[in-house]
Amino acid sequence: MFFISYDTWKEICDMYFSLSSGSKKSYLQWFPLSKLSKNDEKTISSLDFYEKYIEKGSFILFDRSSNVTENYILKPDGSFRDATLIDPVLYLVLQCIGREINKKYNSIRQSNILVHYAGNYDNSDCKYKAEYDTFFKEINASATENSYFIKTDIRNFFSNINVDKLMRQIDNVCNQPSLAISQTQLLVYKSLLLYCGNGRFPLVENSIASSYLATIVYLDVIDEKLYNYLSNNVKCFSSFQMIRYVDDLYIIFNSDSDFSEIHEAYNEIRNYYSSLLKEFDLSLNTKKCSLNKISMINEELKKSLYDEFYNDEKRNIEDLFEGRLLKFLNDISFNLIFDSIDVDKYNALVNEHFSSDDIEFTPSEVYNYFVYENSNIIRTKEIIDVIKDIIVQSISFISLDPKRLTVLILKTRDKDAIKSLLNQLFSRNRNDVWNTYDTSIAITYLIQRQFKHPDLLLILKNKSPLLYSYYENNCQQSFIGIFEDDEMTEFCDVLDIDQKAQFLYFMYLCERQKNNIMAAYAYYKNFFDRMTADLNFKYVSKLKKPNYKGFYREGAIKTFYQNITDSDSIIKTAHELRNANPLSHSSSELLDHTNTTKELLDTISKLRGIINEYIEKAIDNQI
């Protein structure tokens, strides 16, 4: 149903299953992959699994494989991103759809516009590092040949991508001069993207599909038009190079003109680029845009911490920033004694203690190195003592940077420090002042501890039931177990030949997620009617194919389910609602009602119950 080939499914499975154990356990979206055995991986990537659950989209019939919930990912300013957390099979399918589009989409950009996204389909690389390092090297290479650079940034990039315009771009490029992606495919792709993003373009943790579609596809026309504008209208450029990493675009150029003329051109470029972005519902983040001499470019870049050489000699970060982590933590402790710390003050302290004019690292990356790469320094007595003082003074401080600060505390391996952190969380829960930042701290703790803390999990269950369900279904044990349910396996077998029924069910899920209950009911009732014809074909009829025209009338369906509890009254109500639904019948009587949502949802639930009971009896040979 999702137009995914087996080659693509196998490729994506192999790419993600080959991630290191450490990578899988570092992110909530990837954590379920760490629970798979080698046999599980072999099963999921097999042709048999593909044909049963992926090719026709049958996985969506399993409630536990198609869930979407909120993820707790913070921006540098301390606010939360509009990120979603999706079940692992759905996650793999999303990456497959990105790959299928990638195979057919040929960028219209000039070949000398250099563009990178977080990962690389062609290299089977689902991590950002290699592409980011290549981006940085290209910036450095271009910098040696040019005099100035313009840095630009797009505000809230992913959350403002218009999925309708994205699909139009795919349609325009892929289907010229011949058809490569059908309108049905485009509809399914669009629906899945919106489903994974809770109604928006999906910002999903570590999703190569999201990054590819946003960068390579959505910005394609924008980059091409900007390039043409620079070539034809900016006279003070003697040469230039455009290099992009996702929403960060650098224009590196040479010019013999006065700086005042260059600055005037910069203003025109910025205005033109901003106008282009507006056509695609995007906006320029002017606070992060700048024009500078090329000598200043390292102040703007974010470079990987790996393979760094300093004065032609490879050096360790701790040698270059000896004692800085302790000074940083002491400054935090001192400030907390006399004043509170907000995000701006916290980031200022990071910049103060982890910056250097002698190297190309940003302060944030030096800080990351101490948090994630160097446990020995964190476990010194001086560091542990000041961390304990900070926790006692204010756990709310940790909410400014929940992931890094929680990891920092856990890496001390100090029982008192960790206990103090947990006690503060439990206290906030008891006092009913728990908030989303506490949830973020709890998630980081649980990931680092492999979810081995029943009391904290209980709080998570109460405060965020959907997040707890994600843990229970996917992080507690291998998620492959959901496909071993006999009743659901039979359910899939019944629909094996009916891809249209599975499409109707998927559209029902999409409309229900958007809370379009009338539309959801229309899709589900149509699904129920086709499912009934499929059940009849499998268990009763001796015809060569299902009789779909014979199972849309109330009487025929009542007769078929006559041995199912309360089926007569349920089907009567279901048909009355269908005939009153403006999306199914011209009478449109539901438009005159005021309280029909509960009745519609209850009827959907009861219709599903009828199907389940029929299948149970069929399995027990009672049909």
KETINU-544682 format. One line per field, with one value per residue (C-alpha): residue number from 1; x, y, z. Coordinates in Angstrom, 1 decimal, m for minus. Layout:
N
num = [NUM;...]
X = [X;...]
Y = [Y;...]
Z = [Z;...]
***
This chain:
623
num = [1;2;3;4;5;6;7;8;9;10;11;12;13;14;15;16;17;18;19;20;21;22;23;24;25;26;27;28;29;30;31;32;33;34;35;36;37;38;39;40;41;42;43;44;45;46;47;48;49;50;51;52;53;54;55;56;57;58;59;60;61;62;63;64;65;66;67;68;69;70;71;72;73;74;75;76;77;78;79;80;81;82;83;84;85;86;87;88;89;90;91;92;93;94;95;96;97;98;99;100;101;102;103;104;105;106;107;108;109;110;111;112;113;114;115;116;117;118;119;120;121;122;123;124;125;126;127;128;129;130;131;132;133;134;135;136;137;138;139;140;141;142;143;144;145;146;147;148;149;150;151;152;153;154;155;156;157;158;159;160;161;162;163;164;165;166;167;168;169;170;171;172;173;174;175;176;177;178;179;180;181;182;183;184;185;186;187;188;189;190;191;192;193;194;195;196;197;198;199;200;201;202;203;204;205;206;207;208;209;210;211;212;213;214;215;216;217;218;219;220;221;222;223;224;225;226;227;228;229;230;231;232;233;234;235;236;237;238;239;240;241;242;243;244;245;246;247;248;249;250;251;252;253;254;255;256;257;258;259;260;261;262;263;264;265;266;267;268;269;270;271;272;273;274;275;276;277;278;279;280;281;282;283;284;285;286;287;288;289;290;291;292;293;294;295;296;297;298;299;300;301;302;303;304;305;306;307;308;309;310;311;312;313;314;315;316;317;318;319;320;321;322;323;324;325;326;327;328;329;330;331;332;333;334;335;336;337;338;339;340;341;342;343;344;345;346;347;348;349;350;351;352;353;354;355;356;357;358;359;360;361;362;363;364;365;366;367;368;369;370;371;372;373;374;375;376;377;378;379;380;381;382;383;384;385;386;387;388;389;390;391;392;393;394;395;396;397;398;399;400;401;402;403;404;405;406;407;408;409;410;411;412;413;414;415;416;417;418;419;420;421;422;423;424;425;426;427;428;429;430;431;432;433;434;435;436;437;438;439;440;441;442;443;444;445;446;447;448;449;450;451;452;453;454;455;456;457;458;459;460;461;462;463;464;465;466;467;468;469;470;471;472;473;474;475;476;477;478;479;480;481;482;483;484;485;486;487;488;489;490;491;492;493;494;495;496;497;498;499;500;501;502;503;504;505;506;507;508;509;510;511;512;513;514;515;516;517;518;519;520;521;522;523;524;525;526;527;528;529;530;531;532;533;534;535;536;537;538;539;540;541;542;543;544;545;546;547;548;549;550;551;552;553;554;555;556;557;558;559;560;561;562;563;564;565;566;567;568;569;570;571;572;573;574;575;576;577;578;579;580;581;582;583;584;585;586;587;588;589;590;591;592;593;594;595;596;597;598;599;600;601;602;603;604;605;606;607;608;609;610;611;612;613;614;615;616;617;618;619;620;621;622;623]
X = [0.0;2.9;4.6;7.8;9.9;11.5;15.0;14.2;12.8;15.9;18.2;16.6;16.5;20.1;21.1;19.4;20.1;23.8;24.0;26.2;24.6;25.6;23.9;20.7;20.6;21.3;18.0;14.4;13.4;16.2;16.0;13.6;16.2;18.5;16.0;16.0;18.0;19.9;17.1;14.5;16.5;16.7;12.9;12.0;14.2;13.1;11.0;8.3;7.8;7.8;5.2;3.0;3.1;4.9;4.1;0.3;0.6;m0.9;1.3;m1.1;m3.8;m1.8;m2.6;0.8;2.8;1.1;1.1;2.3;3.0;4.9;8.7;10.5;13.3;14.5;15.9;19.0;16.7;15.1;11.8;10.5;10.5;7.3;8.7;6.9;7.8;6.6;6.5;9.5;7.9;6.2;9.6;11.2;8.4;8.8;12.5;11.6;9.2;12.0;14.2;11.6;11.2;15.0;15.3;13.0;13.7;16.4;17.2;16.8;19.6;22.7;25.3;27.7;25.3;26.5;23.7;23.8;21.2;21.4;22.4;22.9;20.6;23.1;25.8;23.4;24.3;21.5;23.7;24.5;28.2;29.8;27.6;28.2;32.0;31.9;29.9;32.5;35.4;33.7;33.2;36.9;38.0;35.8;37.0;40.6;39.6;37.2;37.1;33.6;30.7;27.0;25.4;21.6;19.2;15.5;13.3;11.5;12.3;10.7;7.5;6.7;7.2;3.9;3.3;0.9;3.7;6.2;4.0;3.5;7.3;7.7;4.9;6.3;9.8;9.2;6.4;8.2;8.4;6.9;4.9;7.1;4.9;1.1;m1.5;m2.4;1.2;1.3;m1.9;m0.6;2.9;1.3;m1.1;1.7;3.9;1.1;0.2;3.8;3.9;0.6;m0.8;2.5;5.6;7.2;10.1;11.1;14.3;17.1;14.8;16.9;13.6;12.5;15.9;16.1;12.6;13.0;16.5;16.9;13.3;11.5;14.4;15.2;13.4;14.4;18.1;17.9;16.1;18.6;21.5;20.1;19.5;23.0;24.4;22.3;21.7;24.6;27.3;29.7;30.4;33.3;32.7;30.6;29.7;26.5;26.9;23.9;23.5;19.7;18.5;21.9;23.0;26.4;27.2;30.9;32.2;34.9;34.5;36.7;34.0;33.9;32.4;29.6;28.6;28.9;26.7;24.1;24.1;23.8;20.7;19.2;20.2;18.6;15.4;15.2;15.9;13.3;10.7;11.5;11.1;7.7;6.4;7.0;5.6;9.1;10.8;14.3;15.8;17.4;19.1;21.2;22.0;25.3;27.9;31.5;35.0;36.1;38.5;35.5;33.9;35.1;33.1;29.9;30.6;29.8;32.4;32.6;34.9;36.6;40.0;40.9;44.5;45.9;49.3;49.8;49.5;46.5;45.4;42.8;40.1;40.8;44.4;43.2;40.5;42.1;40.1;37.3;34.5;35.2;35.3;32.0;30.2;31.6;30.3;26.9;26.9;28.0;25.3;22.6;23.5;23.0;20.6;18.7;19.9;17.9;18.6;20.5;22.8;23.4;24.4;26.6;28.5;28.9;30.3;32.6;34.2;34.3;35.4;38.8;40.2;42.8;40.6;37.5;35.3;32.2;31.7;28.7;30.7;33.6;30.9;29.5;32.9;33.2;29.6;29.6;33.2;35.2;33.9;37.2;37.1;33.5;34.3;36.9;35.9;35.9;33.5;31.2;31.1;30.0;27.4;25.9;25.8;24.0;21.3;20.6;20.3;17.9;16.8;14.9;18.3;18.6;15.5;17.6;19.5;17.8;19.7;23.3;23.0;21.2;23.9;26.5;25.0;24.7;28.3;29.6;28.4;28.1;25.2;24.5;24.4;22.1;19.9;19.6;18.5;15.8;14.6;14.1;12.0;10.0;9.4;8.2;5.8;4.4;4.0;2.1;4.5;5.8;6.1;7.4;10.9;10.8;9.5;12.5;14.9;13.1;13.4;17.1;17.6;15.6;17.4;20.8;19.7;18.0;14.6;15.5;13.7;10.1;9.2;10.2;8.4;5.3;5.4;5.9;2.9;0.7;2.1;2.5;0.5;1.3;5.0;4.7;2.9;5.8;8.2;5.9;5.4;8.9;11.5;10.7;11.2;11.4;8.6;8.4;6.1;3.2;3.1;2.7;m0.9;m3.0;m6.1;m4.3;m2.5;m5.8;m7.1;m4.2;m4.7;m8.3;m7.3;m4.3;m6.0;m7.8;m5.4;m8.3;m9.6;m6.2;m6.2;m9.6;m8.3;m5.2;m7.3;m9.6;m6.5;m5.4;m8.8;m9.2;m5.8;m6.9;m10.1;m12.2;m14.7;m17.3;m14.6;m13.1;m16.4;m17.1;m13.8;m14.3;m17.8;m16.6;m13.7;m16.2;m18.3;m15.3;m14.0;m17.3;m17.1;m13.5;m14.6;m17.4;m15.0;m12.5;m14.9;m18.2;m18.4;m17.1;m16.9;m13.6;m13.4;m15.1;m18.6;m18.1;m21.3;m23.2;m22.2;m23.1;m26.8;m28.0;m29.9;m27.1;m24.6;m27.1;m27.6;m23.9;m23.2;m26.4;m24.5;m22.5;m23.6;m25.8;m24.7;m28.3;m28.7;m25.1;m25.3;m28.7;m27.1;m24.1;m26.2;m28.3;m25.1;m23.7;m26.8;m26.8;m23.2;m22.7;m19.5;m21.5;m25.1;m26.9;m29.3;m26.5;m28.6;m25.5;m25.0;m28.2;m26.9;m24.8;m23.4;m22.5;m18.8;m19.2;m21.8;m19.7;m16.6;m18.6;m20.1;m16.6;m15.5;m18.5;m18.0;m14.4;m15.8;m18.1;m15.1;m13.0;m15.7;m16.3;m12.5;m12.3;m15.1;m13.5;m10.2;m12.1;m13.9;m17.3;m18.2]
Y = [0.0;2.4;1.5;0.3;m2.3;m5.2;m3.9;m0.6;m2.3;m4.6;m1.6;0.5;m2.4;m3.2;0.5;0.9;m2.6;m2.0;0.9;0.4;m0.7;2.6;4.7;2.7;3.2;6.9;8.0;7.3;6.8;4.3;2.5;m0.2;m1.3;m2.2;m4.8;m6.8;m10.0;m11.0;m13.4;m10.6;m8.4;m11.3;m11.9;m8.2;m7.7;m10.9;m11.2;m13.1;m10.3;m7.7;m9.6;m10.1;m6.7;m4.1;m4.6;m4.3;m2.1;m4.7;m3.4;m0.5;m2.9;m3.5;m0.7;m1.2;m0.6;2.6;4.9;8.5;10.5;13.5;13.5;15.8;17.4;20.8;23.7;25.6;28.4;25.9;25.6;22.3;21.3;20.1;16.6;13.3;9.8;7.0;3.2;1.5;m0.3;2.9;4.7;2.2;2.6;6.4;6.0;3.7;6.3;8.9;6.4;5.6;9.3;9.7;7.1;9.0;12.6;14.4;17.8;20.8;22.7;23.8;21.0;23.4;24.2;21.9;20.5;18.1;16.6;14.6;11.2;10.0;7.5;6.7;5.9;3.9;6.3;7.2;9.4;13.0;13.0;12.1;14.6;17.3;16.8;16.9;20.1;21.6;20.5;22.1;25.3;25.3;24.6;27.4;29.7;29.5;30.9;33.7;36.9;37.1;34.9;35.3;32.9;32.4;30.4;29.5;30.0;26.8;25.1;21.6;22.7;25.3;23.0;22.9;19.3;20.2;22.2;19.5;16.9;19.4;19.7;15.9;15.7;18.4;17.0;13.2;13.1;15.1;14.0;10.7;9.3;8.0;8.5;8.2;10.4;7.5;7.2;11.0;10.8;7.9;9.6;12.8;11.1;9.2;12.2;14.1;11.1;10.7;14.5;14.7;16.9;18.6;17.7;15.1;16.2;12.8;12.1;10.9;10.6;10.6;10.8;14.0;15.6;14.5;15.7;19.0;19.8;18.2;18.4;21.3;23.8;22.8;25.5;28.1;27.3;27.3;30.7;32.2;31.0;32.6;35.8;35.9;35.2;37.7;40.6;40.8;42.8;43.1;39.4;38.3;34.6;32.8;29.4;28.2;25.5;24.2;21.9;21.5;25.0;26.6;28.2;29.8;32.0;32.4;34.9;37.2;40.9;43.8;46.3;48.6;47.0;49.5;48.3;44.7;45.4;47.0;43.8;41.7;43.5;43.0;39.3;38.8;40.5;38.4;35.2;36.1;36.7;33.4;31.6;33.3;31.7;28.4;29.4;29.7;32.7;33.9;33.9;37.4;37.1;34.3;35.9;37.7;39.1;38.8;38.6;35.0;35.2;35.1;32.0;29.7;31.7;30.7;27.1;24.1;21.5;17.8;17.1;14.2;14.2;17.7;18.9;21.8;23.4;20.3;18.0;16.0;17.1;16.0;18.5;18.2;19.4;22.5;23.2;21.9;22.8;24.5;22.0;22.5;26.3;26.2;24.1;26.3;29.4;27.8;26.9;30.4;32.0;29.7;30.8;34.5;34.4;32.1;31.2;31.5;30.0;33.1;33.2;29.4;29.7;32.7;30.6;27.8;30.3;31.9;28.7;26.6;29.1;29.6;31.8;29.2;26.4;25.9;24.2;26.0;26.3;24.0;21.2;21.5;21.1;18.1;16.5;16.7;15.4;12.6;11.7;12.0;10.2;10.3;14.0;13.9;11.2;13.3;14.3;18.0;17.7;15.3;17.6;20.7;18.7;17.5;21.1;22.2;19.5;20.4;24.1;23.7;20.9;23.4;24.5;21.1;21.8;24.4;21.6;18.3;15.9;17.1;17.9;14.6;12.6;14.6;13.6;10.0;9.8;10.7;7.2;8.8;7.2;10.3;12.6;10.3;9.7;13.4;13.9;11.2;12.5;15.9;14.4;12.4;15.5;17.4;14.6;14.4;18.2;18.1;20.6;18.1;19.6;18.6;19.5;17.0;14.5;15.3;14.7;11.4;10.2;10.9;9.1;6.1;5.8;6.0;3.3;1.1;1.9;0.1;2.2;1.0;4.0;6.6;4.5;4.6;8.4;8.4;6.2;8.7;11.9;10.7;7.5;7.6;7.8;5.0;2.9;3.5;2.2;m0.8;m1.8;m1.2;m0.6;m3.3;m6.1;m6.9;m5.2;m8.1;m9.8;m7.7;m9.7;m13.0;m12.4;m15.2;m13.1;m10.2;m12.6;m14.0;m10.5;m9.8;m13.0;m12.1;m8.8;m10.3;m9.9;m6.6;m3.7;m1.2;m2.3;m1.6;1.8;2.6;1.6;3.8;6.8;6.1;6.3;9.6;11.3;10.1;11.5;14.9;14.5;14.6;12.1;12.3;11.5;8.8;7.2;7.2;5.5;3.0;2.0;1.5;m0.6;m2.7;m3.4;m4.6;m6.6;m8.3;m9.3;m10.6;m12.6;m14.1;m15.0;m16.7;m18.6;m19.0;m18.3;m20.7;m17.8;m17.1;m13.5;m11.5;m10.1;m6.5;m5.3;m7.8;m6.4;m2.8;m3.3;m3.4;m6.7;m8.7;m7.6;m8.4;m11.9;m12.5;m11.6;m13.1;m15.3;m12.4;m10.8;m7.7;m7.4;m6.7;m3.4;m2.4;m2.8;m0.9;2.1;1.9;2.2;5.0;7.0;6.2;7.4;10.6;11.3;14.2;12.4;9.3;10.4;13.5;13.6;15.0;14.7;14.6;18.3;19.0;17.1;18.5;15.6;12.8;12.3;9.8;7.9;7.7;6.5;4.0;2.6;2.2;0.4;m1.9;m2.7;m3.7;m5.9;m7.7;m8.4;m9.6;m11.9;m13.4;m14.1;m15.6;m18.0;m18.8;m19.6;m22.0;m23.6;m22.2;m20.7]
Z = [0.0;0.7;m2.6;m0.9;m2.8;m0.9;m1.9;m0.2;2.9;3.2;2.6;5.3;7.8;7.3;7.6;11.0;12.4;11.7;14.1;17.1;20.3;21.9;19.2;19.5;23.3;23.2;21.6;22.6;18.9;18.3;21.7;20.5;18.0;20.9;22.1;18.9;18.7;15.6;14.8;15.3;12.8;10.3;10.6;10.2;7.2;5.6;2.4;4.3;6.9;4.0;2.1;5.2;6.8;4.7;1.0;1.5;4.6;7.0;9.9;10.3;11.4;14.6;17.1;18.7;15.5;14.3;17.3;17.3;20.4;21.6;21.9;24.3;22.3;23.4;21.3;22.5;23.9;26.3;24.4;23.1;19.4;17.7;17.6;17.5;18.6;16.4;16.7;15.3;12.3;11.3;11.7;9.3;6.8;7.0;6.1;3.3;1.8;1.9;0.1;m2.6;m3.3;m3.3;m6.0;m8.3;m7.5;m9.6;m8.1;m10.3;m8.5;m10.3;m9.8;m8.1;m5.3;m2.5;m0.3;2.6;4.9;8.2;6.7;3.2;1.4;m1.3;1.2;3.5;6.3;8.7;11.0;10.5;11.3;7.9;5.9;8.5;8.3;4.5;4.7;7.0;4.7;1.8;3.7;4.6;1.0;m0.3;2.4;1.2;m2.2;m1.1;0.9;2.5;3.5;4.2;6.8;6.8;8.9;8.6;11.6;12.9;9.6;10.0;11.7;9.0;5.9;3.9;3.1;0.2;m1.4;m0.7;m2.6;m5.4;m5.8;m5.9;m8.4;m10.7;m10.7;m10.6;m13.2;m15.9;m18.7;m17.7;m14.7;m11.9;m8.8;m9.2;m7.6;m5.3;m4.2;m3.6;m1.5;0.6;1.0;2.1;4.4;6.1;6.5;8.2;10.3;11.5;12.3;14.1;11.3;10.4;8.5;10.7;12.9;14.1;16.0;13.7;10.7;7.5;5.5;7.2;6.7;3.0;2.1;3.9;2.5;m0.9;m2.1;m0.3;m0.7;m4.2;m6.1;m3.5;m3.9;m7.7;m7.8;m5.3;m7.3;m10.4;m8.6;m7.3;m10.8;m12.6;m10.2;m7.7;m9.6;m6.7;m6.6;m8.8;m7.8;m5.2;m3.8;m2.1;0.5;2.5;5.5;6.0;6.8;7.3;4.0;3.5;0.5;0.2;m2.3;m3.7;m4.3;m5.1;m4.2;m1.1;2.0;1.9;m1.5;m0.4;2.7;0.5;m1.7;1.4;2.4;m1.1;m1.0;2.4;1.3;m1.8;0.1;2.7;0.0;m1.6;1.7;2.2;m1.0;0.7;4.1;5.6;7.2;7.7;11.1;10.8;14.2;12.9;9.5;9.1;6.6;7.5;6.2;5.6;8.6;10.9;9.4;12.2;14.7;12.9;12.1;14.2;13.7;14.6;17.6;15.8;14.1;15.2;14.9;16.7;15.7;13.4;16.4;17.4;20.9;23.4;24.2;28.0;27.4;25.6;28.2;31.3;34.5;32.5;33.4;37.2;36.8;34.8;37.5;40.3;38.5;38.2;41.9;42.9;40.7;42.2;45.7;44.9;42.0;39.7;36.3;33.1;29.6;28.5;31.6;31.3;27.6;28.5;31.0;28.4;26.0;28.6;29.8;26.7;24.0;22.5;19.8;18.9;17.7;15.5;18.0;19.2;23.0;22.9;21.2;23.7;26.5;24.7;24.6;28.4;28.9;26.4;25.7;28.9;31.9;33.9;34.5;35.6;38.2;40.1;43.7;42.9;40.0;42.0;45.0;43.1;41.1;44.4;45.6;42.4;42.7;46.3;45.5;42.5;40.4;38.3;36.9;35.2;33.2;31.3;29.6;30.7;28.5;29.1;32.7;33.5;31.6;33.5;36.9;35.9;34.6;38.0;39.1;42.5;44.4;46.5;43.5;41.6;44.6;45.2;41.6;41.9;45.3;43.8;41.0;43.4;45.5;42.6;41.7;45.3;45.5;42.1;40.4;37.8;34.3;30.8;31.8;34.6;32.0;29.8;32.7;33.6;30.0;29.8;33.1;32.0;28.7;30.4;32.9;30.3;31.8;35.0;37.6;38.4;40.6;37.9;35.3;37.4;37.5;33.7;33.4;35.3;33.7;30.1;29.4;25.7;26.3;28.8;26.2;23.9;26.5;27.4;23.8;22.3;25.0;27.5;25.1;21.4;19.5;17.1;19.6;18.5;15.2;17.0;18.0;16.5;16.2;14.5;12.2;11.1;10.7;8.3;6.4;5.8;4.2;2.3;m1.0;m0.3;m0.4;m0.8;2.7;4.2;2.5;4.0;7.4;7.1;6.0;9.0;11.2;9.6;9.9;13.5;14.5;13.0;15.1;11.8;13.3;10.5;7.9;10.2;10.6;6.8;6.1;8.9;7.8;4.3;5.7;7.8;4.7;2.7;5.6;5.9;2.2;2.8;5.8;3.8;1.0;3.3;5.6;3.8;0.1;m2.6;m5.2;m6.9;m5.5;m2.7;m3.5;m2.4;m3.9;m1.8;1.5;1.8;2.5;6.1;5.7;4.1;6.8;9.6;8.2;7.9;11.6;13.0;15.4;16.9;20.2;19.8;16.1;14.9;16.9;16.4;12.6;12.5;14.3;12.1;8.9;10.3;11.1;7.7;6.0;8.0;7.4;4.9;3.7;2.7;2.0;0.8;3.7;5.8;9.0;11.2;10.5;12.5;15.6;18.3;20.2;17.8;18.4;21.2;19.3;16.2;18.1;20.2;17.0;15.4;18.6;18.5;14.8;15.5;18.3;15.8;13.5;16.4;17.7;14.3;13.8;17.2;16.4;13.0;14.7;17.1;14.1;15.3;12.0]
***
